[in-house]
Amino acid sequence: MAAAEGESATVDLTVDELAARAGVTVRTIRFYGTRGLLPPPRIGPRRVGRYGSDHLARLALVEELREQGMTLSAIERHLRRLPEEMSPYDLAIHRAMVASWMPDSAVECTRDQVEERVGRPLGDDELRRLAAMGVVTAAGGPGAELYLVDPALVGLGVRLLGVPLSDDSLRAARDVMAHHSSAVARELSALFRDEIGRSSPQDDARVARAKSLSVQMQPLVLQALLTAFQRSLNEELRDAFPPREPRR
């Protein structure tokens, strides 16, 4: 899809021109607007909607996330977590960085194919628990039994099937991790943008550096997050379950 990195803030397009520039259909743009994925257009002369560089940047990000396998509902949640004041250039940098950090794309599967990936037959309750964990998402209409499967979460999801936690607790745990990981990602993204802005004077050079820095930092950040989380969890468990004094 055409990118919006170098677009001027003065871009002024009709919906047809926006669709042609972004490489999508007018119907797609209108649909994204109804889902809140795009801000409403500015109303110009003769009540004609006008679109700017912010719409181009947001379209590029939505299409990038879709290509990575995210559902529209997941994209809506992702966009809601972004700061409202992000400029088209900030969105371009964010898109450059998020592309290399996304997990494997979701795969559309029938129920039999889900079971093949899991390695055994699944009961309805087990399928529901996998959905609560975000491992599978219903993709078809009633009776279609089509699912989007996140390959990166299948192994973890199967191991969690036997853990004695309710579906509500699983959903709550997933929401807690999503909330805090998004906060960490947002702050790291701001830090990286500041660093890139100081070292690369041109927009194109900044976007290229963002992609390079993202690839280099990903394994380091993941290892740092894992280590920090393990230490914090150990401290919380020690406080919640202090060792008993030996009996005399």
Phi and psi restraints in degrees (value plus and minus 20) as a CYANA .aco file:
   2 ALA   PHI     -84.8   -44.8
   2 ALA   PSI     118.5   158.5
   3 ALA   PHI    -113.0   -73.0
   3 ALA   PSI     144.6   184.6
   4 ALA   PHI    -134.3   -94.3
   4 ALA   PSI      -4.0    36.0
   5 GLU   PHI     -77.6   -37.6
   5 GLU   PSI     -64.3   -24.3
   6 GLY   PHI    -116.5   -76.5
   6 GLY   PSI      -8.7    31.3
   7 GLU   PHI     -91.4   -51.4
   7 GLU   PSI     122.9   162.9
   8 SER   PHI     -96.9   -56.9
   8 SER   PSI     133.4   173.4
   9 ALA   PHI     -87.9   -47.9
   9 ALA   PSI     -30.9     9.1
  10 THR   PHI    -114.4   -74.4
  10 THR   PSI     -11.1    28.9
  11 VAL   PHI     -76.7   -36.7
  11 VAL   PSI     113.0   153.0
  12 ASP   PHI    -159.9  -119.9
  12 ASP   PSI      86.5   126.5
  13 LEU   PHI    -148.6  -108.6
  13 LEU   PSI     129.6   169.6
  14 THR   PHI     -98.0   -58.0
  14 THR   PSI     152.0   192.0
  15 VAL   PHI     -84.8   -44.8
  15 VAL   PSI     -55.0   -15.0
  16 ASP   PHI     -86.7   -46.7
  16 ASP   PSI     -61.3   -21.3
  17 GLU   PHI     -87.5   -47.5
  17 GLU   PSI     -58.6   -18.6
  18 LEU   PHI     -82.0   -42.0
  18 LEU   PSI     -64.7   -24.7
  19 ALA   PHI     -81.0   -41.0
  19 ALA   PSI     -63.9   -23.9
  20 ALA   PHI     -84.8   -44.8
  20 ALA   PSI     -62.1   -22.1
  21 ARG   PHI     -87.7   -47.7
  21 ARG   PSI     -56.9   -16.9
  22 ALA   PHI    -108.0   -68.0
  22 ALA   PSI     -35.7     4.3
  23 GLY   PHI      59.1    99.1
  23 GLY   PSI       9.5    49.5
  24 VAL   PHI    -147.9  -107.9
  24 VAL   PSI     157.1   197.1
  25 THR   PHI    -111.4   -71.4
  25 THR   PSI     139.2   179.2
  26 VAL   PHI     -81.1   -41.1
  26 VAL   PSI     -58.0   -18.0
  27 ARG   PHI     -80.8   -40.8
  27 ARG   PSI     -59.9   -19.9
  28 THR   PHI     -83.5   -43.5
  28 THR   PSI     -62.4   -22.4
  29 ILE   PHI     -81.6   -41.6
  29 ILE   PSI     -65.0   -25.0
  30 ARG   PHI     -85.7   -45.7
  30 ARG   PSI     -58.5   -18.5
  31 PHE   PHI     -84.9   -44.9
  31 PHE   PSI     -65.3   -25.3
  32 TYR   PHI     -79.8   -39.8
  32 TYR   PSI     -56.0   -16.0
  33 GLY   PHI     -84.8   -44.8
  33 GLY   PSI     -60.6   -20.6
  34 THR   PHI     -88.0   -48.0
  34 THR   PSI     -46.6    -6.6
  35 ARG   PHI    -106.7   -66.7
  35 ARG   PSI     -23.2    16.8
  36 GLY   PHI      60.5   100.5
  36 GLY   PSI      -7.7    32.3
  37 LEU   PHI     -99.1   -59.1
  37 LEU   PSI     -40.5    -0.5
  38 LEU   PHI    -145.5  -105.5
  38 LEU   PSI     121.7   161.7
  39 PRO   PHI     -89.0   -49.0
  39 PRO   PSI     135.5   175.5
  40 PRO   PHI     -85.0   -45.0
  40 PRO   PSI     133.0   173.0
  41 PRO   PHI     -93.2   -53.2
  41 PRO   PSI     141.2   181.2
  42 ARG   PHI     -99.5   -59.5
  42 ARG   PSI     114.7   154.7
  43 ILE   PHI    -106.6   -66.6
  43 ILE   PSI      96.6   136.6
  44 GLY   PHI    -118.5   -78.5
  44 GLY   PSI    -181.8  -141.8
  45 PRO   PHI     -77.4   -37.4
  45 PRO   PSI     127.2   167.2
  46 ARG   PHI      41.0    81.0
  46 ARG   PSI       4.0    44.0
  47 ARG   PHI      41.3    81.3
  47 ARG   PSI      11.4    51.4
  48 VAL   PHI    -114.1   -74.1
  48 VAL   PSI     110.3   150.3
  49 GLY   PHI     -89.5   -49.5
  49 GLY   PSI     115.1   155.1
  50 ARG   PHI    -139.0   -99.0
  50 ARG   PSI     118.1   158.1
  51 TYR   PHI    -138.7   -98.7
  51 TYR   PSI     127.7   167.7
  52 GLY   PHI    -141.5  -101.5
  52 GLY   PSI    -187.0  -147.0
  53 SER   PHI     -85.5   -45.5
  53 SER   PSI     -46.4    -6.4
  54 ASP   PHI     -85.7   -45.7
  54 ASP   PSI     -56.1   -16.1
  55 HIS   PHI     -88.8   -48.8
  55 HIS   PSI     -60.3   -20.3
  56 LEU   PHI     -81.4   -41.4
  56 LEU   PSI     -64.5   -24.5
  57 ALA   PHI     -85.4   -45.4
  57 ALA   PSI     -61.8   -21.8
  58 ARG   PHI     -87.2   -47.2
  58 ARG   PSI     -60.0   -20.0
  59 LEU   PHI     -80.7   -40.7
  59 LEU   PSI     -63.5   -23.5
  60 ALA   PHI     -81.1   -41.1
  60 ALA   PSI     -61.0   -21.0
  61 LEU   PHI     -87.0   -47.0
  61 LEU   PSI     -65.5   -25.5
  62 VAL   PHI     -79.6   -39.6
  62 VAL   PSI     -64.8   -24.8
  63 GLU   PHI     -86.3   -46.3
  63 GLU   PSI     -56.5   -16.5
  64 GLU   PHI     -81.7   -41.7
  64 GLU   PSI     -65.5   -25.5
  65 LEU   PHI     -86.6   -46.6
  65 LEU   PSI     -57.7   -17.7
  66 ARG   PHI     -84.3   -44.3
  66 ARG   PSI     -60.7   -20.7
  67 GLU   PHI     -84.9   -44.9
  67 GLU   PSI     -46.3    -6.3
  68 GLN   PHI    -100.9   -60.9
  68 GLN   PSI     -22.0    18.0
  69 GLY   PHI      78.3   118.3
  69 GLY   PSI     -13.9    26.1
  70 MET   PHI     -95.0   -55.0
  70 MET   PSI     121.2   161.2
  71 THR   PHI     -95.9   -55.9
  71 THR   PSI     143.8   183.8
  72 LEU   PHI     -82.7   -42.7
  72 LEU   PSI     -56.2   -16.2
  73 SER   PHI     -83.4   -43.4
  73 SER   PSI     -61.0   -21.0
  74 ALA   PHI     -87.0   -47.0
  74 ALA   PSI     -57.0   -17.0
  75 ILE   PHI     -85.6   -45.6
  75 ILE   PSI     -60.9   -20.9
  76 GLU   PHI     -77.2   -37.2
  76 GLU   PSI     -66.1   -26.1
  77 ARG   PHI     -83.6   -43.6
  77 ARG   PSI     -61.0   -21.0
  78 HIS   PHI     -82.3   -42.3
  78 HIS   PSI     -65.2   -25.2
  79 LEU   PHI     -87.6   -47.6
  79 LEU   PSI     -54.2   -14.2
  80 ARG   PHI     -84.2   -44.2
  80 ARG   PSI     -45.7    -5.7
  81 ARG   PHI    -103.0   -63.0
  81 ARG   PSI     -31.0     9.0
  82 LEU   PHI     -98.6   -58.6
  82 LEU   PSI     124.8   164.8
  83 PRO   PHI     -79.3   -39.3
  83 PRO   PSI     118.2   158.2
  84 GLU   PHI     -85.0   -45.0
  84 GLU   PSI     -47.0    -7.0
  85 GLU   PHI    -104.9   -64.9
  85 GLU   PSI     -12.8    27.2
  86 MET   PHI     -82.0   -42.0
  86 MET   PSI     109.0   149.0
  87 SER   PHI    -101.8   -61.8
  87 SER   PSI     147.9   187.9
  88 PRO   PHI     -74.9   -34.9
  88 PRO   PSI     -58.1   -18.1
  89 TYR   PHI     -87.5   -47.5
  89 TYR   PSI     -61.2   -21.2
  90 ASP   PHI     -79.5   -39.5
  90 ASP   PSI     -60.9   -20.9
  91 LEU   PHI     -85.6   -45.6
  91 LEU   PSI     -57.1   -17.1
  92 ALA   PHI     -84.4   -44.4
  92 ALA   PSI     -62.9   -22.9
  93 ILE   PHI     -83.7   -43.7
  93 ILE   PSI     -63.4   -23.4
  94 HIS   PHI     -79.9   -39.9
  94 HIS   PSI     -62.5   -22.5
  95 ARG   PHI     -84.4   -44.4
  95 ARG   PSI     -60.2   -20.2
  96 ALA   PHI     -82.7   -42.7
  96 ALA   PSI     -54.9   -14.9
  97 MET   PHI    -103.3   -63.3
  97 MET   PSI     -60.0   -20.0
  98 VAL   PHI     -89.5   -49.5
  98 VAL   PSI     -47.6    -7.6
  99 ALA   PHI     -79.5   -39.5
  99 ALA   PSI     -59.8   -19.8
 100 SER   PHI    -106.1   -66.1
 100 SER   PSI     -26.8    13.2
 101 TRP   PHI    -123.0   -83.0
 101 TRP   PSI     -28.2    11.8
 102 MET   PHI     -91.0   -51.0
 102 MET   PSI     124.2   164.2
 103 PRO   PHI     -90.2   -50.2
 103 PRO   PSI     158.3   198.3
 104 ASP   PHI     -73.1   -33.1
 104 ASP   PSI     126.2   166.2
 105 SER   PHI     -82.7   -42.7
 105 SER   PSI     126.4   166.4
 106 ALA   PHI     -85.5   -45.5
 106 ALA   PSI     127.9   167.9
 107 VAL   PHI    -138.7   -98.7
 107 VAL   PSI     111.6   151.6
 108 GLU   PHI    -100.4   -60.4
 108 GLU   PSI     107.9   147.9
 109 CYS   PHI    -157.2  -117.2
 109 CYS   PSI     131.8   171.8
 110 THR   PHI     -98.5   -58.5
 110 THR   PSI     152.0   192.0
 111 ARG   PHI     -82.5   -42.5
 111 ARG   PSI     -60.0   -20.0
 112 ASP   PHI     -80.4   -40.4
 112 ASP   PSI     -59.0   -19.0
 113 GLN   PHI     -91.1   -51.1
 113 GLN   PSI     -53.9   -13.9
 114 VAL   PHI     -81.2   -41.2
 114 VAL   PSI     -65.9   -25.9
 115 GLU   PHI     -84.5   -44.5
 115 GLU   PSI     -53.8   -13.8
 116 GLU   PHI     -85.7   -45.7
 116 GLU   PSI     -59.9   -19.9
 117 ARG   PHI     -87.8   -47.8
 117 ARG   PSI     -58.0   -18.0
 118 VAL   PHI     -92.3   -52.3
 118 VAL   PSI     -54.6   -14.6
 119 GLY   PHI      81.2   121.2
 119 GLY   PSI     -12.6    27.4
 120 ARG   PHI    -186.7  -146.7
 120 ARG   PSI     143.2   183.2
 121 PRO   PHI     -83.9   -43.9
 121 PRO   PSI     129.6   169.6
 122 LEU   PHI    -140.2  -100.2
 122 LEU   PSI     112.3   152.3
 123 GLY   PHI     -98.7   -58.7
 123 GLY   PSI     148.2   188.2
 124 ASP   PHI     -81.3   -41.3
 124 ASP   PSI     -59.0   -19.0
 125 ASP   PHI     -84.3   -44.3
 125 ASP   PSI     -58.7   -18.7
 126 GLU   PHI     -88.9   -48.9
 126 GLU   PSI     -58.7   -18.7
 127 LEU   PHI     -84.5   -44.5
 127 LEU   PSI     -58.4   -18.4
 128 ARG   PHI     -85.0   -45.0
 128 ARG   PSI     -58.8   -18.8
 129 ARG   PHI     -87.2   -47.2
 129 ARG   PSI     -58.7   -18.7
 130 LEU   PHI     -83.5   -43.5
 130 LEU   PSI     -55.4   -15.4
 131 ALA   PHI     -87.8   -47.8
 131 ALA   PSI     -58.6   -18.6
 132 ALA   PHI     -82.9   -42.9
 132 ALA   PSI     -50.3   -10.3
 133 MET   PHI    -106.0   -66.0
 133 MET   PSI     -25.9    14.1
 134 GLY   PHI      63.3   103.3
 134 GLY   PSI      -9.1    30.9
 135 VAL   PHI     -95.0   -55.0
 135 VAL   PSI     -61.2   -21.2
 136 VAL   PHI    -146.7  -106.7
 136 VAL   PSI     130.8   170.8
 137 THR   PHI    -157.0  -117.0
 137 THR   PSI     110.8   150.8
 138 ALA   PHI     -80.6   -40.6
 138 ALA   PSI     111.3   151.3
 139 ALA   PHI    -137.9   -97.9
 139 ALA   PSI     -39.9     0.1
 140 GLY   PHI    -122.1   -82.1
 140 GLY   PSI     156.4   196.4
 141 GLY   PHI     -97.3   -57.3
 141 GLY   PSI    -197.5  -157.5
 142 PRO   PHI     -75.7   -35.7
 142 PRO   PSI     107.7   147.7
 143 GLY   PHI      62.7   102.7
 143 GLY   PSI     -27.0    13.0
 144 ALA   PHI     -96.0   -56.0
 144 ALA   PSI     -52.0   -12.0
 145 GLU   PHI      32.6    72.6
 145 GLU   PSI      28.9    68.9
 146 LEU   PHI    -128.4   -88.4
 146 LEU   PSI     120.3   160.3
 147 TYR   PHI    -154.2  -114.2
 147 TYR   PSI     127.1   167.1
 148 LEU   PHI    -114.0   -74.0
 148 LEU   PSI     104.7   144.7
 149 VAL   PHI    -132.8   -92.8
 149 VAL   PSI     112.8   152.8
 150 ASP   PHI    -112.4   -72.4
 150 ASP   PSI      84.2   124.2
 151 PRO   PHI     -78.3   -38.3
 151 PRO   PSI     -51.2   -11.2
 152 ALA   PHI     -88.7   -48.7
 152 ALA   PSI     -40.2    -0.2
 153 LEU   PHI    -125.8   -85.8
 153 LEU   PSI     -24.7    15.3
 154 VAL   PHI     -79.9   -39.9
 154 VAL   PSI     -70.9   -30.9
 155 GLY   PHI     -80.0   -40.0
 155 GLY   PSI     -64.7   -24.7
 156 LEU   PHI     -83.7   -43.7
 156 LEU   PSI     -63.3   -23.3
 157 GLY   PHI     -80.8   -40.8
 157 GLY   PSI     -61.7   -21.7
 158 VAL   PHI     -84.1   -44.1
 158 VAL   PSI     -60.8   -20.8
 159 ARG   PHI     -85.3   -45.3
 159 ARG   PSI     -51.6   -11.6
 160 LEU   PHI    -100.8   -60.8
 160 LEU   PSI     -31.9     8.1
 161 LEU   PHI     -78.0   -38.0
 161 LEU   PSI     -55.1   -15.1
 162 GLY   PHI    -109.9   -69.9
 162 GLY   PSI     -21.1    18.9
 163 VAL   PHI     -97.5   -57.5
 163 VAL   PSI     110.9   150.9
 164 PRO   PHI     -96.2   -56.2
 164 PRO   PSI      48.5    88.5
 165 LEU   PHI    -143.5  -103.5
 165 LEU   PSI     123.4   163.4
 166 SER   PHI     -91.6   -51.6
 166 SER   PSI     142.4   182.4
 167 ASP   PHI     -79.1   -39.1
 167 ASP   PSI     -59.5   -19.5
 168 ASP   PHI     -82.8   -42.8
 168 ASP   PSI     -59.8   -19.8
 169 SER   PHI     -87.2   -47.2
 169 SER   PSI     -57.7   -17.7
 170 LEU   PHI     -83.0   -43.0
 170 LEU   PSI     -64.4   -24.4
 171 ARG   PHI     -83.6   -43.6
 171 ARG   PSI     -61.8   -21.8
 172 ALA   PHI     -83.5   -43.5
 172 ALA   PSI     -61.6   -21.6
 173 ALA   PHI     -83.9   -43.9
 173 ALA   PSI     -60.6   -20.6
 174 ARG   PHI     -83.1   -43.1
 174 ARG   PSI     -61.4   -21.4
 175 ASP   PHI     -86.8   -46.8
 175 ASP   PSI     -58.5   -18.5
 176 VAL   PHI     -81.8   -41.8
 176 VAL   PSI     -66.6   -26.6
 177 MET   PHI     -86.2   -46.2
 177 MET   PSI     -59.8   -19.8
 178 ALA   PHI     -84.6   -44.6
 178 ALA   PSI     -61.9   -21.9
 179 HIS   PHI     -82.7   -42.7
 179 HIS   PSI     -69.6   -29.6
 180 HIS   PHI     -94.8   -54.8
 180 HIS   PSI     -54.2   -14.2
 181 SER   PHI     -87.1   -47.1
 181 SER   PSI     -54.9   -14.9
 182 SER   PHI     -85.8   -45.8
 182 SER   PSI     -59.5   -19.5
 183 ALA   PHI     -84.0   -44.0
 183 ALA   PSI     -62.8   -22.8
 184 VAL   PHI     -83.1   -43.1
 184 VAL   PSI     -65.8   -25.8
 185 ALA   PHI     -81.7   -41.7
 185 ALA   PSI     -59.5   -19.5
 186 ARG   PHI     -84.6   -44.6
 186 ARG   PSI     -64.0   -24.0
 187 GLU   PHI     -90.3   -50.3
 187 GLU   PSI     -58.7   -18.7
 188 LEU   PHI     -85.8   -45.8
 188 LEU   PSI     -59.0   -19.0
 189 SER   PHI     -81.6   -41.6
 189 SER   PSI     -62.0   -22.0
 190 ALA   PHI     -83.6   -43.6
 190 ALA   PSI     -61.3   -21.3
 191 LEU   PHI     -82.2   -42.2
 191 LEU   PSI     -65.5   -25.5
 192 PHE   PHI     -84.9   -44.9
 192 PHE   PSI     -59.0   -19.0
 193 ARG   PHI     -82.0   -42.0
 193 ARG   PSI     -61.4   -21.4
 194 ASP   PHI     -82.6   -42.6
 194 ASP   PSI     -63.5   -23.5
 195 GLU   PHI     -83.9   -43.9
 195 GLU   PSI     -63.7   -23.7
 196 ILE   PHI     -86.9   -46.9
 196 ILE   PSI     -58.5   -18.5
 197 GLY   PHI     -83.0   -43.0
 197 GLY   PSI     -54.3   -14.3
 198 ARG   PHI     -94.1   -54.1
 198 ARG   PSI     -52.2   -12.2
 199 SER   PHI    -118.2   -78.2
 199 SER   PSI     -37.0     3.0
 200 SER   PHI    -147.0  -107.0
 200 SER   PSI      90.4   130.4
 201 PRO   PHI     -93.9   -53.9
 201 PRO   PSI     -48.7    -8.7
 202 GLN   PHI    -119.3   -79.3
 202 GLN   PSI     126.9   166.9
 203 ASP   PHI     -78.9   -38.9
 203 ASP   PSI     -66.4   -26.4
 204 ASP   PHI     -80.9   -40.9
 204 ASP   PSI     -61.0   -21.0
 205 ALA   PHI     -86.1   -46.1
 205 ALA   PSI     -55.5   -15.5
 206 ARG   PHI     -85.9   -45.9
 206 ARG   PSI     -64.1   -24.1
 207 VAL   PHI     -84.1   -44.1
 207 VAL   PSI     -62.8   -22.8
 208 ALA   PHI     -82.2   -42.2
 208 ALA   PSI     -61.4   -21.4
 209 ARG   PHI     -87.5   -47.5
 209 ARG   PSI     -54.6   -14.6
 210 ALA   PHI     -81.1   -41.1
 210 ALA   PSI     -63.8   -23.8
 211 LYS   PHI     -82.9   -42.9
 211 LYS   PSI     -64.6   -24.6
 212 SER   PHI     -84.3   -44.3
 212 SER   PSI     -65.8   -25.8
 213 LEU   PHI     -84.1   -44.1
 213 LEU   PSI     -58.6   -18.6
 214 SER   PHI     -81.1   -41.1
 214 SER   PSI     -65.6   -25.6
 215 VAL   PHI     -83.1   -43.1
 215 VAL   PSI     -61.6   -21.6
 216 GLN   PHI     -90.1   -50.1
 216 GLN   PSI     -56.6   -16.6
 217 MET   PHI    -103.2   -63.2
 217 MET   PSI     -43.0    -3.0
 218 GLN   PHI     -72.4   -32.4
 218 GLN   PSI     -76.4   -36.4
 219 PRO   PHI     -84.4   -44.4
 219 PRO   PSI     -52.0   -12.0
 220 LEU   PHI     -89.7   -49.7
 220 LEU   PSI     -63.5   -23.5
 221 VAL   PHI     -86.1   -46.1
 221 VAL   PSI     -62.6   -22.6
 222 LEU   PHI     -81.0   -41.0
 222 LEU   PSI     -62.5   -22.5
 223 GLN   PHI     -85.6   -45.6
 223 GLN   PSI     -61.1   -21.1
 224 ALA   PHI     -84.2   -44.2
 224 ALA   PSI     -62.2   -22.2
 225 LEU   PHI     -83.8   -43.8
 225 LEU   PSI     -62.7   -22.7
 226 LEU   PHI     -82.6   -42.6
 226 LEU   PSI     -65.5   -25.5
 227 THR   PHI     -83.7   -43.7
 227 THR   PSI     -65.4   -25.4
 228 ALA   PHI     -83.0   -43.0
 228 ALA   PSI     -60.8   -20.8
 229 PHE   PHI     -86.1   -46.1
 229 PHE   PSI     -64.0   -24.0
 230 GLN   PHI     -79.6   -39.6
 230 GLN   PSI     -62.7   -22.7
 231 ARG   PHI     -86.1   -46.1
 231 ARG   PSI     -62.7   -22.7
 232 SER   PHI     -85.1   -45.1
 232 SER   PSI     -60.9   -20.9
 233 LEU   PHI     -84.6   -44.6
 233 LEU   PSI     -61.8   -21.8
 234 ASN   PHI     -80.3   -40.3
 234 ASN   PSI     -60.7   -20.7
 235 GLU   PHI     -84.9   -44.9
 235 GLU   PSI     -63.2   -23.2
 236 GLU   PHI     -82.7   -42.7
 236 GLU   PSI     -61.6   -21.6
 237 LEU   PHI     -86.8   -46.8
 237 LEU   PSI     -57.9   -17.9
 238 ARG   PHI     -84.1   -44.1
 238 ARG   PSI     -58.3   -18.3
 239 ASP   PHI     -91.0   -51.0
 239 ASP   PSI     -58.2   -18.2
 240 ALA   PHI     -95.3   -55.3
 240 ALA   PSI     -52.6   -12.6
 241 PHE   PHI    -149.9  -109.9
 241 PHE   PSI      52.7    92.7
 242 PRO   PHI     -85.0   -45.0
 242 PRO   PSI     128.6   168.6
 243 PRO   PHI     -83.6   -43.6
 243 PRO   PSI     121.7   161.7
 244 ARG   PHI     -96.3   -56.3
 244 ARG   PSI     127.6   167.6
 245 GLU   PHI     -91.3   -51.3
 245 GLU   PSI     116.7   156.7
 246 PRO   PHI     -83.4   -43.4
 246 PRO   PSI     121.2   161.2
 247 ARG   PHI     -91.3   -51.3
 247 ARG   PSI     123.8   163.8
